[in-house]
Amino acid sequence: MRCPFCGNVDTQVKDSRPAEDHVAIRRRRFCPACAGRFTTYERVQLRDLVVIKKQGKREAFDRDKLERSIRIALQKRPVEPERIDQMISGIVRRLESMGDADVPSDKIGEIVMETLARIDTVAYVRFASVYKNFQAADDFEEFVSELRPDADGKS
């Protein structure tokens, strides 16, 4: 593994342990050339996924991009980092096990929204505001009103 600080290819593993509910291995590494320390994660990848964008463009699935968008939605919310990692791993496993390597971006967005709705409604609304491209406060009001049961007890 190449050192991210100096580029040295001869780094040493100092510690390995299971991570993300035993679906990944976390390795602490040390670079003897610059004394830098860094962490890597090793995960099973069932297949190379390709995301089909709304305009038809194809791009390689990027787990880090998925993780960034979910972490932004969950920013300052009371959700443990381990729970977020488990959620992301679960979404990726679900995508990989769908049977097709080509996954529409709409499908990824729906799976993320479905998962966030179960974990944190504020994060769900935040993610939906970007995913559904809310343009005005009315868009938020309409979306949130669908989440609330009727005030008079009817559902």
N, C-alpha and C positions, 0 to 999 in steps of 0.2 A: 504494500500500500504506500503510495507516494505521500510524503509529508506536505501538508497544505501550506506550511510556512516557508520551507526552503527548497522543496522539490526533491529531496533525497528519497530514493526508492527503497532504501534499506531501513525500514522502521520495525520496531519490536512491539509485540503484543504483551502488555503488562497484566491485563485482567480480562477475562471473558465471563459473561453471565447471561442467562436468559433475560429477555425483555419482552414487553408487550404481550404478556400472558403466554409466554413460551412460543411465540410465532416469529421471534427475531433473536439474534444474538448481539449483545452490546459488547464491543471490544474497546478497552482503553489502550491507546497506543502511545509509544514514546519514540522520538527521533533522536538517535545518538549524535547526529551531526549538529543540530541546533538546540537540542534539549527541549524541543516543543512537545507538548502533550495534546492529544486530540482523541475524539471518540468516533468510532464507526459502528454502523449497524448492518447486520447481514440478515436478509430476509429471503424466503422462498418466493420465487416468481414462477407462476404456473405457465404464463404465456405473455408475449409482448402485445400489449393492448395498443390500439390505434383509436384516437378520438376523432369522430366525424363531427366537425363544427356545423353550425346552422347554415353557413354559406357553402357547405360542401367541402371545405378545405379539410385535409387530413393531417394530423400531427401525432407524434408519439405521446402516449399517456405519460404524464409527469406526476408521480406521487407527491413530490415536494410542492407542486402547484396546488394540488388538492389540499394538502396539509395547511398551506398558507391561508387559503380561503376559509377553511374551517376554523383555524386559530383566530383569524380576524373577526369572524362572526362570534366567537366565544370569548373575545378579549374582555377582561375584567368581569367575567361571569364566574359563579362559584362551581366550576367543573374542574376536577383534578386532572393534571397533565396525563396521568396514566389512563384515565378514562377516555381522554381525547385520542391518545395513541391507539387504544383498543378500538375505538370507533373508526378511525382511519383504516386500520388493518382489516376490520370487518367489511368496510365499504370496498376496499381493494379486492379482498377475497370474493366478495359477492360479484364484482365486475368480472374477475377472472373466471369464475365458475358459470357465467351466463352462457357459455358455449361458443360465442363468436368473439374473435379478436377485435372486430370493429365495433366500437361502442359510440352511439350518438351522444353528443354533449348533453342533450336534453335528458337522457336517461341517467347520466351521472348526476345532474342537478336534482332530478326527482329523488334519487336515492339519498343524496345528501340532505335534502329538505325533510324527507321522511324520517331519517335518523335524528336530525337536529330537533324535530318536533317532539320526539320522545325524550330528549335529554334536557333541552332548555328552550322555552318558547321565545325568549328575547333573542337568542342567537338564531332561532328559526326565522323570526321576522327580519332580522338584519340580513341574513343570507338571502331570503326571498326578495328583499328590496333591491339587491344587486342582480340576482338571477332573473327576476321578472321585470327588471328595469323600471322601477317605480320612478315617475317623473314629478309627482306632486304629492302634497300631504293627503289629498283625497285618495290616492292609491294606497297609502298606509292605512287610512281609516277603513276603507273597504276591505282590505285584507284582514286587518285585526278584527273587524266586526264578524267575519266568518269564523274566527276562532272562539268568540264568546257565545255562550248559550244566551237565548233571549232573556231579557230582563224580567218578563212577566211569567217565567217558569216554563214556557213552551220551548221545545227543542226540535 
